[in-house]
Amino acid sequence: MSNFNWGYPNTVWFGNGRIKDLPKACKVLGIKNPLFVTDKDLAKAKMVEDTLEINKRAKLRTTIFSDLKGNPLGSQVKKGVEVFKNGNHDGVIAFGGGSSLDVGKSIVLQAALNKPLWDFTDGGSFWNENNFSESMAKNKISNPDNLKPFIAIPTTAGTGSETSRAAAIINDETKVKKIVFHPRMLPTLTILDPKLTVGMPAFLTAATGMDAFAHNLEAYCAPGYHPMADGIALEGMSLIKKWLTIAVNEGENLEARGHMITSSSMGATAFQKGLGAIHSLSHPVNSLFNVHHGLSNGIFMPYVLTFNRTTIENKIAKLSEYLDLKKASFNSFVDWVVELKEQIKIPHTISESAKINDHDIEKMSPMALDDPCTPGNPKKLVLDDMVSMYEHSVQGKLF
């Protein structure tokens, strides 16, 4: 696959081996003293060592911050902000999966604003859309001029955080996974290098692939008029249909890896239209049971689809036609989703990944209902709906 430079939704440098252009990216953005954000496990990997060596040869002094793991916490962002400020860093390079990228963009935002991270979540003082433009006009603290440049380098193909204006961070005190949002959280520059995803094990390739698929699918099904998002989501799902199983079974296949990392970015670009109950159900499971986000999205997908059937049946039939399934029907699509999950070994029930009991469902259902993704579900939801979908996902019974 050739190298390409894209300008949507942000600046994207795509191509095999583009990681070698990291010093050039820093130079373009005026970064001379970057903070390199990655997770604890990846920090030990050779790809991180090689990347830091690229910067070293370019005489770029680079400090690593890796005090984080999957499903990151607000306290980890706070530590990162302290390291960023104490080191007088002039930019952030986030390298890894969605957790690393989300922490990296949150560090940049909070370092500039000096405001609690939770002010930029649903219910926070800057979240309300009606008040946002007014606060931007009256108070520069909500639209800072001192926001440092941010380079996003994904090594997985799922979250699409490299092309989104949001981050998923768990509040340490409430144990609730919150969506931090600010329009200036969009990475300044993204490097999409398919070679960096080659080392992903089959399980992680499958889970992150289902995450990308969920983003595209829920964006497509979300209510409202946004044909640009719909078009991106359709092609994103088409790429996933063709290439996900190949990427899982042939981990060295760079063409498959390239299409999957692209479809991941497409999902995050499309979901500015909205997400839905797949994510609403996932977030409590992620925060309370530390289940991988893409895995839980894949598990919940057919249950949410069949629950929403009366609202999305015609749209899914059109999607089935676009994906060239045997029949252009809702049932054909759900059957294909279930078959895909079996092929890449995504569990059918949430019980296979977390020991969830009735008490857990009682606790998680209000959390899911209050999740910021819930309003984007095509079918209006109440508490009993969340309970029912959790119960079905435990029992393995589609609606």
Phi, psi and omega in degrees: 000137182283168175275142178219150173245123181249159179237026182215132354282346174228185178288123182234127173255112185248139172151155178295129179083008182293349178300334179294343180271007181302314177300323177297319178298317178298319180295317179300323183266000178074026179270123179242342183222071187280151168263125183261111185258124176209175182268167186302317183289315182292332180302336181270354186281154181295329182295327176289316177302316180294321181292318178296327178292324177301315179292322181297317179296332179271009180060037175259108178293119187233124178258135182262136172237119185224025181277063179201159176225189177300154184052066189293156183255157176299325179296329178288323174297316180301317177298319179297321178298318179298316178296318180300313182289316182295332180269002182051043182286147183248015178176165180235136170248115178257128189228118178142210178276193184300327180298313180296317182292321180293319177293319180300313181289330178290324176298314180299316181295309186290328178296327181278326189267333184054037178238152176305138180303326186285350173295341185251027174246173179303128183091348178285167188292342181249007185278319187304120186298325182293330183263348190295312182296324180294317180292327178296320183288321186273334191223108184293349180296337179272351178219071193291145174276344185263018178292124183281153181295150185227123178253125180253129180229094181285143174244004172234170183233075182209300189289325183070019183301340181289348178231024181239163180256025185220163176217143178259112184230137180273131174285119184303322186283315184269345183064020180262133177280118185251151176261110177274129183225138169200137182300336180273004176281349178300125181308143179293320181210140179240136173250115176256102181244102182306330181299331182289344181264357184297327183284355180296130175295162184302318181300314182289325176300317180294313183295315180291327177296322177290331175296312178300319180296317179298320179299312180294317182295312182291327176297317180296322183276343183300142179290163179110169183253110177205073185299333178294315178296319179299317181295317178297316181297318179301312181289327176300316179292326177297317178296319181294318178302320185279328194243345185296310181297327177293317179297323179292316186273336181232077187301338181271358184286104185290330178294315178296317179298321180295317179291324181290319180292330176289316180296330176295312177297325179294321180299316180290331175290320182286327189283008166297340176288327180146162172236194184203210191292337176303313180286324179299318179288326183290316189303315177296324179293322179296314186283324184270329184242359179056035175282140180303134186298315180295323178297312180294324176299317179295322180294313185285342189307306183293332179290319179290319178303310184289330174296320184275004191311312186298337183266330189244005188303313181294322180293320179292327176298319177294322177297319179299321178294317180296324181277000177060045175284169184300319177231142178274075184215162178298313181299321180298320180292314180298319178299320180293320177300314179297319179295318178300315180300319179296319182297323184254013172064043170269125183304152179277330182240152178291337180298336180284347180242339180209137180277087184261128178247182183298324178296320178296318179297320178297325179283319187281331186300315175296326177297317180294320180296323181277356182297142182294346177279341185301317180298340180276355178293138184295338178247129182301138187244145171235174186302317181299330178294318179296316178301314183297316180293321175299315181298317179297321182289335175283319184278340182081023182252120175286157180286000000 
